[in-house]
């Protein structure tokens, strides 16, 4: 989590630092390729993210859109961790994201596949609507392997969960079917706070 020296875990969000030293502005553009295998509420994903330089943004967005018009969706998210970043240190990420009018709570965790690129993801649709971020509820992930990992970390962690980062993203995405699953292509433009 940006600026917190306690957050040095393997799954600390891999986001570029913003400022004069990097030449990146708070508004950045990313292209994301995500391969998903999903047979129940818990899914496995491999996600690759690339920052797109300004000179290539139009071409990248066009490639993601393909030949069919793809609508843009606003995604606003709040990420949560303990004061000493116990979740990040354990390879977990917990967020609430507003997708359209609905909130979705997501827990992601690294899988022990040896690559460091495959994650388990468990999504729970929340009933709340509106602009106010709902209270985070780790119990919603009970009964899943990644939920068990979260509860173990929280039992040993110091401090309560708090909001550590937010994003406000406009996403253009489409799904491409491939043998054995699907690949989501997404072009994100937004702000990391």
C-alpha positions as CSV (number, residue, x, y, z in Angstrom):
1,X,0.0,0.0,0.0
2,X,1.5,3.2,-1.2
3,X,3.9,4.8,1.2
4,X,3.5,2.3,4.0
5,X,6.9,0.6,4.8
6,X,5.0,-2.2,6.6
7,X,3.6,-3.4,3.3
8,X,6.3,-5.5,1.7
9,X,4.4,-8.8,1.1
10,X,4.5,-10.6,-2.2
11,X,1.0,-9.6,-3.1
12,X,1.2,-5.9,-2.2
13,X,-0.6,-4.3,-5.2
14,X,1.8,-4.1,-8.0
15,X,1.0,-0.5,-8.9
16,X,3.5,2.0,-10.2
17,X,4.6,4.8,-7.9
18,X,3.3,8.2,-8.9
19,X,5.4,11.3,-8.9
20,X,8.2,13.2,-10.6
21,X,10.8,10.5,-10.2
22,X,8.7,8.0,-12.3
23,X,7.1,10.5,-14.7
24,X,3.7,8.9,-14.0
25,X,0.7,11.0,-13.2
26,X,-2.0,10.0,-10.7
27,X,-4.1,9.2,-13.7
28,X,-2.7,6.1,-15.4
29,X,-3.8,3.7,-18.1
30,X,-3.4,0.0,-17.9
31,X,-4.3,-2.9,-20.1
32,X,-5.2,-6.1,-18.4
33,X,-5.3,-9.7,-19.7
34,X,-7.0,-12.1,-17.4
35,X,-7.5,-15.8,-18.0
36,X,-10.3,-17.2,-15.9
37,X,-11.4,-20.7,-15.1
38,X,-14.7,-20.6,-13.3
39,X,-16.9,-23.5,-12.3
40,X,-18.3,-22.1,-9.0
41,X,-18.2,-19.0,-6.9
42,X,-14.5,-19.4,-6.3
43,X,-12.4,-19.1,-9.4
44,X,-8.8,-19.3,-10.4
45,X,-7.2,-16.5,-12.5
46,X,-4.0,-15.6,-14.1
47,X,-3.8,-11.8,-14.5
48,X,-1.3,-9.8,-16.5
49,X,-1.3,-6.0,-16.3
50,X,0.7,-3.6,-18.5
51,X,1.0,0.1,-18.3
52,X,0.3,1.7,-21.7
53,X,2.4,4.7,-22.8
54,X,0.4,7.7,-24.1
55,X,1.5,7.1,-27.7
56,X,0.0,3.6,-27.7
57,X,-3.3,4.2,-25.8
58,X,-5.6,4.6,-28.8
59,X,-4.3,1.5,-30.5
60,X,-4.4,-0.6,-27.3
61,X,-8.0,0.5,-26.5
62,X,-9.0,-0.3,-30.1
63,X,-7.4,-3.7,-29.9
64,X,-9.3,-4.5,-26.6
65,X,-12.6,-3.3,-28.1
66,X,-12.2,-5.5,-31.2
67,X,-14.7,-5.2,-34.0
68,X,-17.8,-4.8,-31.8
69,X,-18.6,-1.7,-29.8
70,X,-17.7,-2.3,-26.1
71,X,-19.3,0.0,-23.5
72,X,-17.3,1.6,-20.7
73,X,-18.0,0.7,-17.0
74,X,-17.0,2.8,-14.0
75,X,-15.4,0.7,-11.3
76,X,-14.8,2.4,-7.9
77,X,-13.0,0.3,-5.3
78,X,-11.8,0.5,-1.7
79,X,-9.0,-1.9,-0.6
80,X,-8.7,-3.1,3.0
81,X,-5.9,-4.3,5.2
82,X,-4.7,-4.2,8.8
83,X,-2.5,-1.3,10.0
84,X,0.6,-3.4,9.5
85,X,-0.5,-4.9,6.2
86,X,-1.0,-8.4,7.4
87,X,-3.2,-9.3,4.3
88,X,-0.7,-8.1,1.8
89,X,2.1,-9.9,3.7
90,X,0.1,-13.1,3.4
91,X,-0.6,-12.7,-0.3
92,X,-4.3,-11.6,0.1
93,X,-6.2,-8.7,-1.3
94,X,-9.7,-7.7,0.1
95,X,-11.8,-5.1,-1.7
96,X,-15.2,-3.7,-2.1
97,X,-15.9,-2.5,-5.7
98,X,-18.9,-0.6,-7.1
99,X,-19.7,-2.2,-10.5
100,X,-22.4,-0.1,-12.1
101,X,-24.9,0.4,-9.2
102,X,-24.0,-2.7,-7.3
103,X,-21.2,-3.4,-4.7
104,X,-19.2,-6.6,-5.0
105,X,-16.8,-7.8,-2.2
106,X,-13.8,-9.7,-3.5
107,X,-11.1,-11.7,-1.8
108,X,-8.1,-12.7,-3.8
109,X,-5.2,-14.9,-2.7
110,X,-2.1,-16.5,-4.2
111,X,-2.3,-20.2,-4.9
112,X,0.6,-22.5,-4.1
113,X,1.2,-23.5,-7.8
114,X,4.8,-22.3,-7.7
115,X,4.4,-19.6,-10.4
116,X,3.1,-16.7,-8.3
117,X,0.8,-15.8,-11.1
118,X,-2.3,-17.8,-10.3
119,X,-4.8,-16.6,-7.7
120,X,-8.0,-17.8,-6.2
121,X,-10.8,-15.2,-6.3
122,X,-14.1,-15.3,-4.3
123,X,-16.7,-12.7,-5.2
124,X,-19.8,-11.9,-3.1
125,X,-22.5,-9.6,-4.4
126,X,-23.6,-7.1,-1.8
127,X,-27.1,-5.8,-1.4
128,X,-26.1,-2.2,-0.8
129,X,-26.3,0.4,-3.6
130,X,-25.3,4.0,-3.7
131,X,-22.1,5.9,-3.4
132,X,-21.2,5.0,0.2
133,X,-18.7,2.2,0.6
134,X,-20.4,-0.6,2.7
135,X,-18.7,-2.0,5.8
136,X,-16.3,-4.8,4.9
137,X,-17.4,-8.2,6.1
138,X,-14.6,-10.9,6.0
139,X,-17.2,-13.6,7.1
140,X,-18.7,-13.5,3.6
141,X,-15.8,-15.5,2.4
142,X,-16.3,-18.4,4.9
143,X,-16.3,-21.9,3.4
144,X,-13.7,-21.1,0.8
145,X,-10.0,-21.9,0.9
146,X,-9.1,-18.3,0.4
147,X,-11.6,-17.3,3.1
148,X,-9.9,-19.7,5.5
149,X,-6.6,-18.1,4.8
150,X,-8.1,-14.7,5.4
151,X,-9.5,-15.7,8.8
152,X,-6.2,-17.3,9.9
153,X,-4.4,-14.0,9.1
154,X,-7.0,-11.9,10.8
155,X,-6.8,-14.0,14.0
156,X,-3.1,-13.4,14.2
157,X,-3.0,-9.8,13.0
158,X,-2.8,-6.6,15.1
159,X,-5.5,-4.1,14.6
160,X,-8.8,-4.0,12.7
161,X,-9.3,-3.9,8.9
162,X,-9.1,-0.3,7.5
163,X,-9.3,1.2,4.1
164,X,-5.8,1.5,2.7
165,X,-6.3,2.5,-0.9
166,X,-9.0,3.4,-3.4
167,X,-9.3,3.4,-7.2
168,X,-11.6,5.1,-9.6
169,X,-11.4,3.4,-13.0
170,X,-13.2,3.5,-16.3
171,X,-13.0,0.1,-17.9
172,X,-13.6,-1.0,-21.5
173,X,-13.6,-4.8,-21.6
174,X,-14.6,-7.9,-23.6
175,X,-14.3,-11.6,-23.1
176,X,-12.7,-13.9,-25.6
177,X,-13.5,-17.7,-25.4
178,X,-10.5,-20.0,-25.7
179,X,-10.2,-23.8,-25.3
180,X,-10.6,-24.5,-21.6
181,X,-11.9,-21.1,-20.5
182,X,-12.0,-17.5,-21.3
183,X,-9.7,-14.5,-21.5
184,X,-11.0,-11.0,-20.4
185,X,-9.3,-8.1,-22.2
186,X,-9.7,-4.9,-20.4
187,X,-8.5,-1.3,-20.9
188,X,-8.5,0.8,-17.7
189,X,-8.1,4.5,-17.4
190,X,-8.3,5.9,-13.9
191,X,-6.9,7.2,-10.6
192,X,-5.2,5.3,-7.7
193,X,-5.5,7.1,-4.4
